[in-house]
Amino acid sequence: MSQIRTRTRELDEACLQATDLARAAADELAGPGQVGEHVGAQADGDRVVTHLFSCLDPAYLGWRWAVTVTRASRAKLVTVSESVLLPGPESLLAPDWLPWSERVRPGDIGVGDIMPAPSDDERLVPVTVLEGDDGLLDWEGGESWSADSELPVSLGPAEGSRAAEHAAAGRARVLSAIGRDATAIRWYTSDHGPGTPLAHAAPGPCVTCGFLVRLGGPLGRIFGVCANEYAPDDGRVVSLDHGCGAHSEAAAEGPSHGPHVPVIDEVGYDLVDAAGVSMTDTVFEELD
């Protein structure tokens, strides 16, 4: 077997000595006062050397001007091949690029913005697989929500396909079990859930408020929409055990204006015993 030999690139002496030529090319590209000291040179091929100069631009700390010089075989004339600004080992670099769909955060979508859901979005499931563990009816079964119950994450078995077909009409995909669970937890733990100071100070939960509009479908077992224009959550999804001071049955205490005026009945009368007269021995005549 023949041995594989690796060739170590050596710095071409003529190209290595062309420091002034490389600096002049860097000055022409960067402008006056932007090229610093010579920080090194590296061989990039036969008779090809790249000279590195520090960058003095404060916006590019740690970057280096790289000027590549070369010469033809058996020629003494060295020429500039290319000049470019490159990051150094201690440069401040931008974070790795991420597609917009992975950088967007809740609340970033504005007017006119479009964010299509990917085909493999785990929050969605095709309508053709409505039944089963990931079906639309996963939350249809089970007991109804009450103010004393915990937030359900798994809400029971399916009860049939007719309701699923009706709910999914006109849609290619619907929320999967994962998508519904994530939505319920996100809403329930938000400022419109039961854990806020506003809810703790409320006179009653939203489930007993006349302004609550219940949601349809499985999420309606836990959430509704506030329809009170004076409430801080007007038009927002709230949990049924959320609450605020604008509860429809909140009773305001009336202002105090001193002692109540006594009510005197000046029309009726009471019969009482008098001295020497007993009511039990008195005979009353009926009036015609």
PyMOL commands that set and color helices and strands:
alter all, ss='L'
color gray80, all
select helices_A, chain A and resi 13-16+19-30+58-60+100-103+127-129+136-139+162-167+177-188+197-200+206-208+218-221+279-281
alter helices_A, ss='H'
color red, helices_A
select strands_A, chain A and resi 35-45+48-55+63-70+79-87+124-126+173-175+212-214+223-226+237-239
alter strands_A, ss='S'
color yellow, strands_A
deselect
rebuild
show_as cartoon
